[in-house]
């Protein structure tokens, strides 16, 4: 069963690698933006400005970049190298500011780090393992 799961993930990654250059231009429109806005509001109710946020399946980073305006640290993880390349290109081309954001090539099911809490300063940080 695990082999089948890996093959599916590989196909998903390949698909998004192929469309990554055009993904933002697809204009999924109103419903996509509405979903992102509702998710964004939901996140804000549970976390504070000093917190770190993990955006799993971040794609080209649209939500990740939005989150940088409210949170101390943002990590975006995606299984598609092509989508991550587009997110990083947005920073390099100056389309967005790089504010405490890091994009990671990885599987959201098997995260390459854990969050730890520093009690004395009340901060949360991502630590890679």
VEXVEX-984574 format. One record per residue (C-alpha): chain; residue in one letter; x, y, z. Coordinates in Angstrom, 2 decimals. Layout:
<marse=A votor=A x=X y=Y z=Z>
...
REM end
This chain:
<marse=A votor=X x=0.00 y=0.00 z=0.00>
<marse=A votor=X x=2.83 y=2.39 z=0.80>
<marse=A votor=X x=4.32 y=1.88 z=-2.68>
<marse=A votor=X x=0.99 y=2.80 z=-4.29>
<marse=A votor=X x=0.83 y=5.94 z=-2.15>
<marse=A votor=X x=4.33 y=6.97 z=-3.22>
<marse=A votor=X x=3.50 y=6.41 z=-6.89>
<marse=A votor=X x=0.38 y=8.59 z=-6.57>
<marse=A votor=X x=2.36 y=11.34 z=-4.89>
<marse=A votor=X x=4.97 y=11.14 z=-7.63>
<marse=A votor=X x=2.27 y=11.54 z=-10.28>
<marse=A votor=X x=0.76 y=14.49 z=-8.42>
<marse=A votor=X x=4.18 y=16.13 z=-8.12>
<marse=A votor=X x=4.86 y=15.56 z=-11.85>
<marse=A votor=X x=1.48 y=17.06 z=-12.76>
<marse=A votor=X x=2.07 y=20.21 z=-10.73>
<marse=A votor=X x=5.65 y=20.46 z=-12.01>
<marse=A votor=X x=4.23 y=20.57 z=-15.56>
<marse=A votor=X x=1.63 y=23.26 z=-14.84>
<marse=A votor=X x=3.62 y=25.30 z=-12.31>
<marse=A votor=X x=4.58 y=28.03 z=-14.81>
<marse=A votor=X x=0.94 y=28.63 z=-15.65>
<marse=A votor=X x=-0.74 y=27.87 z=-12.32>
<marse=A votor=X x=-1.18 y=31.46 z=-11.12>
<marse=A votor=X x=-2.57 y=32.45 z=-14.51>
<marse=A votor=X x=-5.33 y=29.83 z=-14.43>
<marse=A votor=X x=-7.43 y=32.26 z=-12.42>
<marse=A votor=X x=-9.42 y=29.83 z=-10.37>
<marse=A votor=X x=-11.33 y=32.95 z=-9.59>
<marse=A votor=X x=-13.74 y=33.92 z=-6.91>
<marse=A votor=X x=-14.16 y=30.53 z=-5.21>
<marse=A votor=X x=-10.41 y=30.07 z=-4.75>
<marse=A votor=X x=-9.98 y=33.54 z=-3.27>
<marse=A votor=X x=-13.01 y=33.04 z=-1.02>
<marse=A votor=X x=-11.60 y=29.75 z=0.27>
<marse=A votor=X x=-8.19 y=31.33 z=0.89>
<marse=A votor=X x=-9.76 y=34.29 z=2.69>
<marse=A votor=X x=-11.89 y=32.04 z=4.93>
<marse=A votor=X x=-8.87 y=29.87 z=5.72>
<marse=A votor=X x=-6.78 y=32.97 z=6.46>
<marse=A votor=X x=-9.40 y=34.32 z=8.90>
<marse=A votor=X x=-9.62 y=30.90 z=10.56>
<marse=A votor=X x=-5.85 y=30.78 z=11.04>
<marse=A votor=X x=-5.84 y=34.24 z=12.60>
<marse=A votor=X x=-8.35 y=33.16 z=15.27>
<marse=A votor=X x=-6.00 y=30.46 z=16.60>
<marse=A votor=X x=-2.56 y=32.00 z=16.26>
<marse=A votor=X x=-0.84 y=35.20 z=17.28>
<marse=A votor=X x=1.58 y=37.49 z=15.44>
<marse=A votor=X x=4.65 y=35.97 z=17.11>
<marse=A votor=X x=3.78 y=32.46 z=15.98>
<marse=A votor=X x=5.28 y=30.44 z=13.17>
<marse=A votor=X x=2.94 y=29.08 z=10.49>
<marse=A votor=X x=3.33 y=26.06 z=8.21>
<marse=A votor=X x=1.57 y=26.20 z=4.84>
<marse=A votor=X x=1.31 y=22.59 z=3.67>
<marse=A votor=X x=0.93 y=22.17 z=-0.11>
<marse=A votor=X x=1.85 y=25.85 z=-0.52>
<marse=A votor=X x=2.06 y=25.67 z=-4.30>
<marse=A votor=X x=3.31 y=28.96 z=-5.74>
<marse=A votor=X x=3.16 y=30.57 z=-2.30>
<marse=A votor=X x=0.10 y=32.82 z=-2.56>
<marse=A votor=X x=-1.22 y=31.98 z=0.91>
<marse=A votor=X x=2.30 y=31.85 z=2.36>
<marse=A votor=X x=3.01 y=35.39 z=1.21>
<marse=A votor=X x=-0.28 y=36.61 z=2.68>
<marse=A votor=X x=0.58 y=34.98 z=6.00>
<marse=A votor=X x=3.90 y=36.82 z=6.23>
<marse=A votor=X x=2.03 y=40.06 z=6.89>
<marse=A votor=X x=0.63 y=38.66 z=10.14>
<marse=A votor=X x=3.11 y=36.11 z=11.46>
<marse=A votor=X x=6.71 y=36.13 z=12.65>
<marse=A votor=X x=7.81 y=33.15 z=10.52>
<marse=A votor=X x=6.17 y=31.30 z=7.62>
<marse=A votor=X x=7.24 y=27.97 z=6.16>
<marse=A votor=X x=5.78 y=26.73 z=2.91>
<marse=A votor=X x=6.19 y=23.07 z=2.01>
<marse=A votor=X x=5.22 y=21.39 z=-1.24>
<marse=A votor=X x=5.92 y=18.13 z=-3.02>
<marse=A votor=X x=6.26 y=19.89 z=-6.40>
<marse=A votor=X x=9.65 y=21.40 z=-7.11>
<marse=A votor=X x=8.12 y=23.35 z=-10.00>
<marse=A votor=X x=5.57 y=25.08 z=-7.77>
<marse=A votor=X x=8.27 y=25.95 z=-5.23>
<marse=A votor=X x=10.44 y=27.33 z=-8.02>
<marse=A votor=X x=7.61 y=29.69 z=-9.01>
<marse=A votor=X x=7.17 y=30.82 z=-5.39>
<marse=A votor=X x=10.89 y=31.59 z=-5.11>
<marse=A votor=X x=10.85 y=33.38 z=-8.48>
<marse=A votor=X x=8.20 y=35.77 z=-7.12>
<marse=A votor=X x=10.67 y=36.83 z=-4.45>
<marse=A votor=X x=13.60 y=37.13 z=-6.87>
<marse=A votor=X x=11.58 y=39.13 z=-9.39>
<marse=A votor=X x=10.42 y=41.50 z=-6.67>
<marse=A votor=X x=6.73 y=40.64 z=-7.04>
<marse=A votor=X x=6.55 y=40.08 z=-3.30>
<marse=A votor=X x=8.74 y=40.93 z=-0.35>
<marse=A votor=X x=10.65 y=38.23 z=1.42>
<marse=A votor=X x=9.41 y=38.58 z=4.98>
<marse=A votor=X x=10.53 y=35.72 z=7.19>
<marse=A votor=X x=9.50 y=33.06 z=4.71>
<marse=A votor=X x=11.12 y=29.82 z=3.70>
<marse=A votor=X x=10.01 y=27.34 z=1.04>
<marse=A votor=X x=10.81 y=23.67 z=1.55>
<marse=A votor=X x=10.73 y=20.78 z=-0.89>
<marse=A votor=X x=8.98 y=18.02 z=1.01>
<marse=A votor=X x=5.98 y=15.83 z=1.68>
<marse=A votor=X x=3.38 y=17.31 z=4.01>
<marse=A votor=X x=2.65 y=13.82 z=5.28>
<marse=A votor=X x=6.26 y=13.41 z=6.48>
<marse=A votor=X x=7.34 y=16.84 z=7.69>
<marse=A votor=X x=11.12 y=17.41 z=7.82>
<marse=A votor=X x=10.97 y=19.42 z=11.05>
<marse=A votor=X x=9.10 y=19.91 z=14.29>
<marse=A votor=X x=7.95 y=23.03 z=16.09>
<marse=A votor=X x=9.41 y=23.71 z=19.51>
<marse=A votor=X x=8.29 y=26.20 z=22.10>
<marse=A votor=X x=10.77 y=28.41 z=23.92>
<marse=A votor=X x=9.03 y=28.99 z=27.23>
<marse=A votor=X x=11.25 y=31.76 z=28.53>
<marse=A votor=X x=10.61 y=34.01 z=25.52>
<marse=A votor=X x=7.20 y=32.68 z=24.51>
<marse=A votor=X x=8.25 y=32.11 z=20.89>
<marse=A votor=X x=7.68 y=29.16 z=18.59>
<marse=A votor=X x=10.28 y=28.21 z=16.00>
<marse=A votor=X x=10.66 y=25.59 z=13.30>
<marse=A votor=X x=13.56 y=23.25 z=13.90>
<marse=A votor=X x=14.78 y=21.00 z=11.12>
<marse=A votor=X x=15.56 y=17.40 z=11.96>
REM end
